[in-house]
Amino acid sequence: MTKANELLRIDGLSAGYGEAVVLHDISLSVNEGETLALLGRNGTGKTTLMDTLVGVTTQHGGSIYLGGVPLHRMAPHDRAAAGIGWVPQERNIFKSLTVHENLTAVAREGRYSQHRAWTPERVYELFPRLAERQDNLGTQLSGGEQQMLAVGRALVLNPRLLLLDEPLEGLAPIIVEELLRAIARITREEGLSAIIVEQHPQAILKISHQAVVLDHGTVVHSGNAQVLLDQRELLDHLLGVARVD
């Protein structure tokens, strides 16, 4: 049974691509207003878990509930309607449309009274760069601007749970700082629940409530994000980072 403030619950999840099973017996939960940092080395199943939440993998066992509603038999578009907002690694913006058209093409009215609705205008407030470029085509944006637009597109769906798959990957430091500020505002100030996959954990752990570490498709650590951030040796061990003394 779902707890009163529990938004997402995953129980005994096994999933992968076709007959290949990548995730084994995954169990975790995210409460309303919480951010979960999903960590692990390359190839440990982080993106597969995100893909499974949005419904683009083969689920072999277990269950997924969002706000008490079972997702595990829903098609991807139904999961989006149920409140999943997804920013994949590939960003997937409409490059032949303008920034403004990208946002208005997918925008939905806010459905959850605990959150102030996200509109294209609010996205421009969050990302002033996009406001300056709202008439530019997707092909005319830098990589960082495309990532901002991808986040904005997910926000105007007005989701209950935001999934961010390596949102900082390959971006210039100044853009990384801008995105981190925006993500912190979305989650910490606005209270939108989120799961964030990131290869460089320190920045994400600082703005997260929980941390889960995957290895070989299983959960090898689950706990408070700040505690893990403070235990550098444990963090390095979990992520396979060699320490130089």
N, C-alpha and C positions, 0 to 999 in steps of 0.2 A: 504494500500500500504506500502511496506517495505521501510524504510528510507535508505539513501545511505550507511551509515556505520553500519546499523543494521544487525546482523548475524542471531539471533534467535528471533522469535516473536511467542508468545503463546496468543491466544485470546479466552476467554470464555470456557476454557477447562474443561470438566467433564469426569472423567474416573475412572475405578476401575477394579475389577476382576469378570468376568461374569456379573451378574445382580447387584452385590453390587457396589454402587458408593462411591468412597473414596474421589475424588477430585471434588470440586464444583466451577465452574466459575473462573478458574485460568487464570490470564492475567499477562504476564511479558515479558521483552525483554532483550537481551544481545547484546551489540555492538561488532564489531570486536576488538579483543585485550583486552576485558574486562573479569574479573573474578567475578562471582556472588556466594556469600556464601548463601547456602540454609539451614536455621536453623529452629528449632522447637523441641518440646519435642518428646519422643518416640510415635509412632502411629499417628502422625499428617499428614502423607501423603508424606513425603519427598522422601522415596524410591519409592513410587507409582508414583510420578512425574517423577523420573529418568526412571523407568520401562516404563512409557508411552512414553517418548521421544525416547526410543529405540524400542518401538513397541511390548511389551510383555504384555500389559494389554488390556482391552476392553475400547475403547473410545466411550463415549456416546454423546459428543457434543463438539463444538469448533474446533479450527484449530491450526496447528503447521507449521511454515514456517522456513526453514533454507536457508539463502541466497536467499530468495524469492521463493524457491521451496517448494511446499506443501508436508509435510511428513505424514500427518494424515491418508493417505490411503496406505502408503508404508509398505511392509514387513520388518522385522528387518534387513535382509541382505542388502536390498536396502538402508535402512537408514545408515548403516555402509558405503556403497559405496558413499552415498551422503555427508559423512563427519562427522558422529557421532563416536567418540571413547569412549568406556565405560569401566570403571573399577568398577565392582559390588562389593558388600560387600563380596561375596564368592570367589572373585579373579579369579576363573575359569581358572587357568593355566592348561596346559597339563602335569600332574604329571609323566607320563610315558616317556616324552621326556626330552632331556637336555635343559638347559637354552638357548643355541644357537639355537637349533631346535625349541623351543617355539617362538623365535623371527623371525626366517627365514620362519617358516610355514605360518605366517600371513602377512609378510611385503608387503607393496605396495609402488610403486613409489610416490614421492611427486607430488601433483597435484595443489597446491596453491602457486603461485609465491611469495606471500608476506611472506611465511615461508620457512626457510631452511629445507630441507627434513630430516626426522628422519630415520636413518638406525640402524641396530644392533650395529655398531661401535660407533655411537653417544650415544646409550643407555648405552654402557659400559663406555663411558666417563662420563655420568651423574651419573651412579651407578657403581663405581669401584668394589664393592663387587660382582656384577654379572660378571664382566670381569674375576675375580679370580675363579669363579665357573661355567664358561660357559659350561663345560663338565659334570657338575652335573645334575642328574635327578631332576625333580620338587619335588620328595619325599625327596630329600636330602637337601632341603633348609629350613632355619628357616622361621617363619611366616613373619618376616620383609623382608627377601629376596624374599619370594613369592610375597609380596605386591609390591616390586620394580619391579619384573618381570611382574606382572600384569599391572603396569603403563607403562613399556617398551613395552609390547605387544600392548597396546592401541596407543602408540606413533608411532610405526612403521607402523600402518595403515595410518599415515599422515592425521589425521582428521582436520576438521575445528573447531570442538567443542569437548572438552574433558569433560567427565562426571566422577566425582570421588565420589563414595558413601562410606563415612566414611573411608577414606584412612588411618587414624591414629589409628583406633580402635584396642585396645588390644596389642599395640606394646610397646616395651621398650622405655624409654625416649630418649636414644641415637639414636635409629632408627627413632623416631618421628622427632628429629631435622634434621636428614639426609634427610628424606622425605620432610619436610617443605622447606629445602633449594632447593631441586630439583624441587618441585612444584612452588616455587617462581621464579626459573630460567625459567621453562617452560612457565609460564604465564607472569611474569613481564618483564623478559629480552627477551624471544623469542616471546612474544606477542600472544601466543595461547589462544584463548577464552576458558573459563572453567566454569563449575558449580560444586561446591564442597559442598557436604552434610557433616556436622560434628556436633557431639554432644557437643564438647568442642569448643566454638566459638571464643575465644580470638585470638588464633594463626591464624585461617583462616581469620578472619576479618582484621587482619593486612596486609594480602597480597591480599585482595579482593577490588574491586571497588564498587560493589553493595552488598546489603544484602536484602534478602527476608525471612520473617518468616511466617511459616504456623502454623495454629491451626485448628483442626477438618476439614482438607482438604480445607481450604480457606486461602487466603493471608491476614494476619492481620497487616503486616508492610512491607513496601518497601522503600528503600532509600539508602543513601550513607553509605558504610561500616564503614568508619572511624568515621563518626558522631555517628553511633550506638555504636561503640566500646567505644567512649568517654562518652556516656550516660549510665553508668553502671546500674543505677536504672531502666531505661526503658528496657535495655537488660534483666536484671534479671526478670522483670515483664513479658516480652514477653515469656520467656523460663520457667516461673513458678518456678524460683529459690527463695527460702526463704532467705532473708538477716538476718544476725546475727549482731546486733549492740553492 
